[in-house]
Amino acid sequence: MIDVGRSAAGPTWKTIEDDFVLGACARRIVGFAALAPDGRWSAFDDESQPLGDLATLDEAKALIWGAHRTTHDRTCASPWGHGWAGLAETVRRWREGGAVPPRQDGPGPQN
């Protein structure tokens, strides 16, 4: 299973088949890599647009993450944090009278 609850440091990679690897970050698929018959890895973004052909899977993963990273903080990394730690931080801020950032993915508590 792909972990879509984590954030920031990088995507989770899941080998679907020996020749197909899928990457996901905190909230979405970031891209995939497919092994071509010539032994090179083709990297694709989250919209299945080709990013390039690379010699190794690690290079393909780096290219996919690099393409997604430019929008990751804005679209994927929640200002609330994740899981119980994120909830606890939100409650702490609210109790202290501080601003609670609005969720990026739907309604949430407001000031």
DATAZI-V951168 format. One record per pair of residues at least 24 apart in sequence whose ideal C-beta (glycine too) atoms are under 10 Angstrom apart, sorted by sequence separation. I is the first residue (numbers start at 0). J is the second residue. If there is no record, write none. Layout:
BEGIN
I:J
I:J
END
This chain:
BEGIN
3:27
32:56
42:66
78:102
79:103
3:28
32:57
34:59
45:70
77:102
78:103
79:104
32:58
33:59
77:103
1:28
32:59
76:103
77:104
31:59
32:60
75:103
79:107
30:59
31:60
74:103
75:104
78:107
79:108
30:60
32:62
73:103
74:104
77:107
29:60
32:63
30:62
31:63
30:63
29:63
30:64
29:64
20:56
30:66
22:59
29:66
30:67
22:60
29:67
20:59
28:67
29:68
20:60
24:64
27:67
22:63
29:70
14:56
21:63
22:64
29:71
20:63
24:67
12:56
24:68
27:71
22:67
26:71
25:71
29:75
24:71
27:74
12:60
26:74
27:75
25:74
26:75
10:60
24:74
25:75
26:76
9:60
12:63
24:75
25:76
26:77
9:61
12:64
23:75
24:76
25:77
10:63
10:64
9:64
26:81
25:81
10:67
9:67
10:68
9:68
10:71
9:71
7:71
6:71
7:72
10:75
6:72
7:75
6:75
7:76
6:76
7:77
6:77
3:75
4:77
6:80
7:81
6:81
5:81
6:82
4:81
5:82
26:103
4:82
26:104
6:85
25:104
END
